[in-house]
Amino acid sequence: MRTATPRGLHRFAVVAACCTLGLVFAGGLVTSTGSGLAVPDWPLSYGTLNPPMVGGIRYEHSHRLIAGSVALLTTALMLWAWRREPRRWVRALALVAWVTVLVQALLGGLTVLLLLPTAVSVTHGGVAQVFFTLMCLLAVVTSPRWLAARAAEPSHADVRAIGIVAVACVYVQTLLGAWMRHTGAGLAIPDFPLSYGRVAPPFTSAGLDMVNAVRTRTYVLHYLDSIGPVAIHFAHRAWAAVVLAAIVTLLVATVRRHGQSRLFVGLSAMAVGLVCAQALLGGLTIWTRKSVIPTTAHVALGSVILATAVVHAVIYRRCTTLEVDRAAATAPVSRGAAHA
């Protein structure tokens, strides 16, 4: 009989979310080290569950092992929630997370079997962000603080709308980042914060000649066959400015509307700090010529930023009350309605 959310379920959800972040990091290691096809078969690795852990195999096969463990944790979390969680929507959320990890596993297999097609690889990265966010939400909504929370402050349409826009902007940025990684455009612009010494790089055929001259003489990098990788890389940088603007706007609106709320202000301020740290990691990725650690940390922190933005939006909805809700709650009940 479902009577209350077990505390153990929350703790298990937290562990599963942390393991999922580890999975995101492991996936980032695969792309950062160029190990995507180090194991060319799937679901086995060279026809076995225990291939020699050498070269890129150690990254790719470790990623698969962690993915399998996370899938098992998600399955256990879903079954536990359906057995003991009294709230139907939380059980549904756990089911969605379970289906998502299965889809993610299938996409991972297709990525290998189809030899890393860009569309499938980018989709694989995008679904990974959604899955990690779902696991974080399960950890949040099963917590005692969530269960004890009450709508103590009025909701403001501007804060709510900006929060949703911020989530959308961050998710678009994660997709642009995945597109950049899986098209090999990570060093299409080799300087930072400028782009070939300019605010915006050239995008013409004549500009391509200048770009290649700078790449070979100054940075000792390979020629680019087209200006496309430069455009993809710059789109990621330009959209990063949009993300920063959205997150800062969210912080300003939150402080203006809920300046006394440590929860709301703290979450939005944390999001701003994470975005600034992400910009620094992006710079380190360029300055170190895509060194493995900063490049992979950049991928993982992008997931954390998305989850933080979503959690802010969800908690804001939980802990505030719409004007229409308060009006309905305080309106007198008619006799007809009382007998309905």
JOBEL-V91097 format. One record per residue. RES is the residue in three letters. PHI is phi in whole degrees, 0 to 359 (999 if undefined). OMEGA is omega as a letter, one per 30 degrees, with the letter a starting at -180 (NA if undefined). Layout:
RES | PHI | OMEGA
RES | PHI | OMEGA
//
This chain:
MET | 999 | a
ARG | 274 | a
THR | 244 | a
ALA | 203 | l
THR | 293 | l
PRO | 293 | l
ARG | 298 | l
GLY | 298 | l
LEU | 297 | l
HIS | 297 | a
ARG | 298 | l
PHE | 294 | l
ALA | 296 | l
VAL | 296 | l
VAL | 299 | a
ALA | 297 | l
ALA | 295 | l
CYS | 296 | l
CYS | 295 | l
THR | 294 | l
LEU | 297 | l
GLY | 299 | l
LEU | 295 | l
VAL | 300 | l
PHE | 297 | l
ALA | 296 | l
GLY | 295 | l
GLY | 297 | l
LEU | 298 | l
VAL | 298 | a
THR | 288 | a
SER | 295 | a
THR | 261 | a
GLY | 65 | a
SER | 258 | a
GLY | 301 | l
LEU | 245 | l
ALA | 296 | l
VAL | 242 | a
PRO | 274 | l
ASP | 244 | a
TRP | 201 | g
PRO | 277 | l
LEU | 281 | l
SER | 241 | a
TYR | 57 | l
GLY | 74 | a
THR | 217 | l
LEU | 269 | a
ASN | 221 | a
PRO | 284 | l
PRO | 295 | a
MET | 274 | a
VAL | 232 | l
GLY | 55 | a
GLY | 289 | a
ILE | 299 | a
ARG | 297 | l
TYR | 284 | a
GLU | 292 | a
HIS | 289 | l
SER | 297 | l
HIS | 300 | l
ARG | 293 | l
LEU | 296 | l
ILE | 295 | l
ALA | 298 | l
GLY | 296 | l
SER | 294 | l
VAL | 295 | l
ALA | 298 | l
LEU | 294 | l
LEU | 298 | l
THR | 294 | l
THR | 298 | l
ALA | 297 | l
LEU | 295 | l
MET | 296 | a
LEU | 295 | l
TRP | 297 | a
ALA | 297 | a
TRP | 290 | l
ARG | 272 | a
ARG | 239 | a
GLU | 279 | a
PRO | 283 | a
ARG | 272 | a
ARG | 298 | a
TRP | 291 | l
VAL | 289 | l
ARG | 298 | l
ALA | 295 | l
LEU | 297 | l
ALA | 296 | l
LEU | 294 | l
VAL | 298 | l
ALA | 298 | l
TRP | 295 | l
VAL | 296 | a
THR | 297 | a
VAL | 291 | l
LEU | 292 | l
VAL | 298 | l
GLN | 298 | l
ALA | 296 | l
LEU | 297 | l
LEU | 296 | l
GLY | 297 | l
GLY | 295 | l
LEU | 295 | l
THR | 302 | a
VAL | 284 | a
LEU | 294 | l
LEU | 264 | l
LEU | 64 | l
LEU | 59 | l
PRO | 295 | a
THR | 301 | a
ALA | 299 | a
VAL | 291 | a
SER | 296 | l
VAL | 294 | l
THR | 297 | l
HIS | 302 | l
GLY | 293 | l
GLY | 294 | l
VAL | 292 | l
ALA | 300 | l
GLN | 294 | l
VAL | 295 | a
PHE | 297 | l
PHE | 299 | l
THR | 296 | l
LEU | 298 | l
MET | 294 | l
CYS | 295 | l
LEU | 297 | l
LEU | 297 | l
ALA | 295 | a
VAL | 286 | a
VAL | 283 | l
THR | 263 | a
SER | 282 | l
PRO | 301 | a
ARG | 295 | l
TRP | 295 | a
LEU | 295 | a
ALA | 272 | a
ALA | 292 | l
ARG | 230 | l
ALA | 285 | a
ALA | 267 | a
GLU | 233 | l
PRO | 287 | l
SER | 277 | l
HIS | 241 | a
ALA | 299 | a
ASP | 292 | l
VAL | 296 | a
ARG | 297 | a
ALA | 293 | l
ILE | 296 | l
GLY | 299 | l
ILE | 293 | l
VAL | 298 | l
ALA | 299 | l
VAL | 300 | a
ALA | 297 | a
CYS | 297 | a
VAL | 294 | a
TYR | 293 | l
VAL | 301 | l
GLN | 296 | l
THR | 295 | l
LEU | 291 | l
LEU | 297 | l
GLY | 296 | l
ALA | 296 | l
TRP | 299 | l
MET | 297 | a
ARG | 297 | a
HIS | 275 | l
THR | 251 | l
GLY | 68 | a
ALA | 261 | a
GLY | 299 | l
LEU | 242 | l
ALA | 296 | l
ILE | 241 | a
PRO | 269 | l
ASP | 240 | a
PHE | 204 | g
PRO | 275 | l
LEU | 282 | a
SER | 235 | a
TYR | 55 | l
GLY | 77 | a
ARG | 235 | l
VAL | 293 | l
ALA | 231 | a
PRO | 284 | l
PRO | 287 | a
PHE | 234 | a
THR | 252 | l
SER | 295 | l
ALA | 294 | l
GLY | 296 | l
LEU | 296 | l
ASP | 297 | l
MET | 295 | l
VAL | 301 | a
ASN | 292 | l
ALA | 296 | l
VAL | 293 | a
ARG | 298 | a
THR | 281 | a
ARG | 276 | a
THR | 267 | a
TYR | 249 | a
VAL | 53 | l
LEU | 248 | a
HIS | 287 | l
TYR | 293 | l
LEU | 257 | a
ASP | 282 | l
SER | 213 | l
ILE | 276 | a
GLY | 305 | l
PRO | 302 | l
VAL | 295 | a
ALA | 296 | l
ILE | 296 | a
HIS | 298 | a
PHE | 291 | l
ALA | 299 | l
HIS | 296 | l
ARG | 292 | a
ALA | 296 | a
TRP | 291 | l
ALA | 300 | l
ALA | 294 | l
VAL | 294 | l
VAL | 299 | l
LEU | 300 | l
ALA | 298 | a
ALA | 294 | a
ILE | 290 | l
VAL | 295 | l
THR | 299 | l
LEU | 297 | l
LEU | 298 | a
VAL | 298 | l
ALA | 295 | l
THR | 294 | l
VAL | 297 | a
ARG | 292 | a
ARG | 267 | a
HIS | 226 | a
GLY | 300 | a
GLN | 269 | a
SER | 271 | l
ARG | 294 | a
LEU | 293 | a
PHE | 294 | a
VAL | 295 | a
GLY | 297 | l
LEU | 295 | a
SER | 290 | l
ALA | 294 | l
MET | 298 | l
ALA | 298 | l
VAL | 297 | l
GLY | 299 | l
LEU | 295 | l
VAL | 294 | l
CYS | 296 | l
ALA | 297 | l
GLN | 294 | l
ALA | 297 | l
LEU | 296 | l
LEU | 297 | l
GLY | 298 | l
GLY | 297 | l
LEU | 298 | l
THR | 300 | l
ILE | 287 | a
TRP | 297 | a
THR | 264 | a
ARG | 57 | l
LYS | 62 | l
SER | 302 | a
VAL | 300 | a
ILE | 294 | l
PRO | 296 | l
THR | 296 | a
THR | 290 | l
ALA | 298 | l
HIS | 298 | l
VAL | 295 | a
ALA | 295 | a
LEU | 293 | l
GLY | 301 | l
SER | 295 | a
VAL | 295 | l
ILE | 297 | l
LEU | 299 | a
ALA | 298 | l
THR | 296 | l
ALA | 296 | l
VAL | 293 | l
VAL | 298 | l
HIS | 301 | a
ALA | 296 | a
VAL | 290 | l
ILE | 293 | l
TYR | 298 | l
ARG | 293 | a
ARG | 289 | a
CYS | 260 | l
THR | 231 | a
THR | 236 | l
LEU | 292 | l
GLU | 302 | a
VAL | 294 | l
ASP | 293 | a
ARG | 291 | l
ALA | 296 | l
ALA | 293 | a
ALA | 290 | a
THR | 261 | a
ALA | 288 | l
PRO | 293 | a
VAL | 269 | l
SER | 286 | a
ARG | 297 | a
GLY | 297 | a
ALA | 291 | a
ALA | 294 | a
HIS | 267 | a
ALA | 287 | NA
//
